[in-house]
Amino acid sequence: MSNKKNSIWSFFASVKLALFVLFFLAIASVIGTVIPQNAPPDAYINEFGANMARFFQILDIPDMYNSWWFIGLLIMLALNLTICTIERLPNVWRLVVQDNLETDIDRLAKMRPSKEILTSLSPEEAANCARASLAENGWQAKEAPRDAGILLFAQKWPWTRFGVYVVHTSILVIFAGAMIGSHFGYKGSVMIPETRSSDTIYSFNNQEPIKLGFEVLCKRFTLTHYANGAPKEFRSDLAILENGKEVLTKSIVVNDPLTYKGHTFYQSSYQSYKKFLISLTDNQTKQAETFLIEPGKEIKWPVEDVTFGIINREMTETPFLYKYKVWFKDGTGVAEPFWITDGDTTTVKRNGKEYTFALKEFFATGLQVTKDPGVWYVYTGCMLMLLGLMVAFFLSHRRIWVYIKQEGDETSVLVSGNANKNRPTFEKNFDAVNRSLEEKIKAAPETT
Amino acid sequence: MTSSQLLGISTLGYLVASALYIATLIFKTKKSGIAASVVTLITFLVQTVGIGLRWYESYHLGFGHAPLSNMYESLVFFSWAIVIFYLILEVKFNNRLIGAFAIPFAFISMAYASFGKGITQEISPLIPALQSNWLIAHVITCFIGYAAFAVACGLGCMYLVKSSAEDKPDAGLIGTLPGLKVIDDIIHKTIIFGFLWLSAGIITGAIWANSAWGTYWSWDPKETWSLITWFIYAATLHARFTRGWQGKRIAWLAIIGFLSVIFTYFGVNFLLSGLHSYGSS
């Protein structure tokens, strides 16, 4: 135990340190909310002047939450939590497992609450009353002969003494999860145009390409609006390709990502190109082709002798949904224009020929890609924290002793109890046992 | 009746209730105390119906969602949570005088929702980032916590008022307040309750952020301020549990903690920029 007595150990074991660290973390955290984070260096010079900007640079203020000193504070907190726990746990463990039937009898009378009842019943009869009262109120008693008397003991929820350590451990688990995430995971993004796929994403940290080991295909991106013009939904129909073969498809929206092999793909943005995707099929020959076209240009499909183009657009009755006027001609006769709504498919009937014509505005979907193997540790930590807080705040270790001893021609029944928290609630429990015991003693027939 | 009429009546109701609670404190009249409780309870019911009706109306507009999606709706819910929390306290501790330090918060919140600059009362559809069940869990957990902290702050003020007049304990209105030990105990319990819900609020927010953006924590100003608030209350609880702090110190910490809550709630929206911008109008 001598090494535990050294000053570094006791420094980290103190609750004072915890208070200081919490205080400094709170103060330090404010800085990063007031001074913009991760802005380009010039922004700091413009806003705060060159000297201040240099000062910020030295203290890592522009990326404050990853700075050595902020991480240092978090490490202090973690060390403090760990050492506090190591320091106090053995004691708590002893309190939880100890044999309370060996409690010093002299201490019982000094406990709060405690109460002595004198009765003319024999000790054994009084003990029977005590056993019954405890059992009636949900207390399971053990007993042992002590100093020519009988000691009964019952307790509830001794393990709740661990609650606060569960909370402390949960914070360490969350830290561990965050470290696992930052060491073995990454965050990046990728823009994938419709009908294209990508096997690479770009890291947020340094824009370095990261190979996924499989491909993500964006089959289709749709954007819908509310009547007031606010965006209603961003939806990407994605597929995962392994060696060019589709192994998984999912339509993702914000708040509903796709996960594959530890990578999660989040809908985060989109890009519009003022271009259109046309897919055209000759229903007889089954000849099909996809075109990426700009409006106002004449497009030729030589295989089928088809020429077409977009010549006009109008908003439909649905706000922000457009329909397009398409000019269409093939070998069978003169050009016939028709209207088609964005995203629709229509059949174009010509003299003896039939085509399936689909049009949609061309987008690229912006995906955020995360690999975070630590996230489940973080969630586990969060659940442990809530559980631990509830136990630590609302449950207490409650103990009741009843010591029965012959005192001259009377029997003394000493009822004592204690709880480590929420004493008023415990006192109600205690009074209930006491009341029931007094009634039983009064009602018991005298044998002498 | 429309929801906005009902919520307008609630604003008025909480004003009357606040006045009655304060009158009870000053004039020590039992009748005004009962009237205050009755008005509060009725207003609370009207407000509950108002919130429910607003929810229903949103379905009529074609984009139904729980009324917890913008500054106006959060203020209404904040006041609702303060009132239900207070009412439970009133019954549990059988003391009406706390109302003078709690119901005014509910009124201020409603008044600010109704008349505050730049706060739109319109029911608007949810943008994609908000289309999540975590929205409901997150807002409810946070605001139950905030409501408890508001009441703790009111109790802290009450404690300081009472203790500043300690030498003349039964003088005037101060004498009618609950004993210092009782107030201290209620402050402590209220902070514990709020802390648990704030923790749950931060956690549900983190889970939501992770399901929307793939990051459970990004040191966004709102997140950071909620954590600062959490640190303050965590320190308060440790100071009490392990160093035996109580009385004035805890009362001040209850007030400081609530200032941090207020800054997390409003200050971040108006003074700092970040991901939570949709909460600002």
Contacts between the chains, C-beta under 8 A, distances in Angstrom:
chain1	res1	chain2	res2	distance
A	15	B	238	6.0
A	15	B	242	4.3
A	15	B	243	6.6
A	16	B	243	7.8
A	18	B	235	8.0
A	18	B	238	5.8
A	19	B	235	5.4
A	19	B	238	5.9
A	19	B	239	6.2
A	19	B	243	7.6
A	22	B	231	4.8
A	22	B	232	7.9
A	22	B	234	5.7
A	22	B	235	4.2
A	22	B	238	7.3
A	23	B	231	7.6
A	23	B	235	6.0
A	25	B	231	5.5
A	26	B	228	4.7
A	26	B	231	4.0
A	26	B	232	5.8
A	26	B	235	7.5
A	29	B	224	5.1
A	29	B	225	7.9
A	29	B	227	6.2
A	29	B	228	5.1
A	29	B	231	7.5
A	30	B	224	7.9
A	30	B	228	6.4
A	32	B	219	6.2
A	32	B	224	6.3
A	33	B	221	4.0
A	33	B	224	4.9
A	33	B	225	6.1
A	33	B	268	7.2
A	33	B	272	5.6
A	34	B	272	7.1
A	37	B	219	6.8
A	65	B	219	4.5
A	178	B	217	7.5
A	187	B	214	6.6
A	187	B	215	6.9
A	226	B	63	6.7
A	226	B	125	4.5
A	228	B	124	7.1
A	228	B	125	7.2
A	230	B	124	7.1
A	230	B	125	6.2
A	230	B	127	5.9
A	231	B	127	6.0
A	231	B	128	6.1
A	232	B	63	8.0
A	232	B	125	6.8
A	232	B	128	7.2
A	233	B	128	5.9
A	233	B	131	7.9
A	234	B	128	5.6
A	253	B	128	6.5
A	253	B	131	7.6
A	254	B	128	3.9
A	254	B	129	5.5
A	254	B	131	6.8
A	254	B	212	5.8
A	255	B	128	7.2
A	255	B	129	7.2
A	255	B	131	5.8
A	255	B	132	4.2
A	255	B	134	7.8
A	255	B	208	7.9
A	255	B	211	5.6
A	255	B	212	4.9
A	256	B	211	7.6
A	257	B	211	7.0
A	257	B	214	7.0
A	264	B	214	5.7
A	266	B	212	7.1
A	266	B	213	6.0
A	266	B	214	4.7
A	267	B	128	7.7
A	268	B	213	6.9
A	368	B	213	6.4
A	368	B	214	5.2
A	369	B	214	7.5
A	370	B	214	3.5
A	370	B	215	7.1
A	372	B	214	7.4
A	375	B	210	6.5
A	375	B	216	6.6
A	378	B	206	7.7
A	378	B	216	6.0
A	379	B	207	7.1
A	382	B	203	4.4
A	382	B	206	7.1
A	382	B	207	7.7
A	385	B	199	6.3
A	385	B	203	7.4
A	386	B	196	7.4
A	386	B	199	6.4
A	386	B	200	6.0
A	386	B	203	6.9
A	389	B	195	7.4
A	389	B	196	5.1
A	389	B	199	6.1
A	390	B	196	6.8
A	393	B	192	4.9
A	393	B	196	6.4
